[in-house]
């Protein structure tokens, strides 16, 4: 007799057998691209092409084509960089931390979330190269032996820490994602009908044979990588926050930034996962695998992290008042009532007020409302980074240097480039690789399905959850 919880709904619905899982998830990989996919991919390429032209012009002419000035030296470039790094946090949290805590609901969404992490970090890295102005000298940020005398990176600079943190995060996330793909690549290899597909998927499957020893090593390395990835979830955005917190600029010089940035990163990352998975589950007909239970659970995480971010906003204002430093107080008062007041209140509305609507179970389980709020959250998190960076810089100690920042077409075009790059990569991933982790879904199928697969007399059958085990009959062997 299987003991089941009457409180939780099953994570896998539709009475799926192991064969059904394989067929449902491999279907979109093995089929020819649909008309809708081709249209979406074509639009992504157009956006990427336009953004590439803007980026090429930026590098050709220099950063003067941006809207930067002597007072506001950081603006959309660093805003977009921090925003994309934040979006890349949810994938590792879902894959690593929830794996260590044995959360079974992660199995249907971890693959796409990991891919989102990798693509988001690539987009974030592109803004580092843009901001350099001379990307062909990017290797100067690495502590490489050189023949330039005493030319070394400044190890005291948080910008150098960024390079180390993001490169490490990207490397570990990429390996973690690829290791998880290997069993599914082997399944597609064994099902492939063309020689090209069999060769390509077989090459990346690395000789996977499905033996007990292979599975044991797979589980072992997954736990090791999860252990390595878990500190990175906390350290990467902590180090990014130190780009600001280690300065002496009013509005930046605060110790609350590390936990505040990490909570905000998880907040925006889960919102982007919601946006991507809500579309994916409909396009690829995966409603039985990405269920309302998954959506509701992620909305609970969004509500929690949104509340943490709201508390951080309030704490910042309290410390600015309690500290008694007039410049610090003015920096926060200026955010709320100054020329960029609209950005501040857009941030507060999107990040603090809108997630609280998820306290309603009806709204929390509404597909359309979840998609809408997830978009609103990501808009709000972009405004948060804009408010932190621009409003802290545009008015400094000398009123004669006060100025405003306005983005140019190249600021906007370079941001558009990152969207084109992200969605081009994600569309390629969703077409040619399994979006849902087949191996892990099958591993939890017996304990998370409304109907349990049972193999009797060599025929896959379905047994209702909670029903007694079939009696053993030697004649069935």
Secondary structure, DSSP 8 states (H G I E B T S, - for coil): -----SSS--SB-S---HHHHHHHHHHHHHS---HHHHHHHHHHHHHHHHHHHHHHHHHHH-GGGSS--SS--SSHHHHHHHHHHHHTHHHHIIIIIHHHTT-GGGGGTHHHHHHHHHHHHHHHHHHHHHHHS-GGGGGGGS----SSSS----TT-HHHHHHHHHHHHHHHHHHHHHHHHHHHHHHHHHH--SHHHHHHHHHHHTT----HHHHHHHHHHHHHHHHHHHHHHHHHHHHHHHHHHTS-STTT--TTHHHHHHHHHHHHHHHHHHHHHHHHHHHTT-TTTS-HHHHHHHHHHHHHHHHHHHHHHHHHHHHHHHT--HHHHHHHHHHHHSTTHHHHHHHHIIIIIGGGGGGSHHHHT-HHHHHHHHHHHHHHHHHHHHHHHHHHHSS-S-GGG-------HHHHHHHHHHHHHHHHHHHHHHHHS-SS-HHHHHHTHHHHBSEEEEEETTEEEEEETT-------GGG-
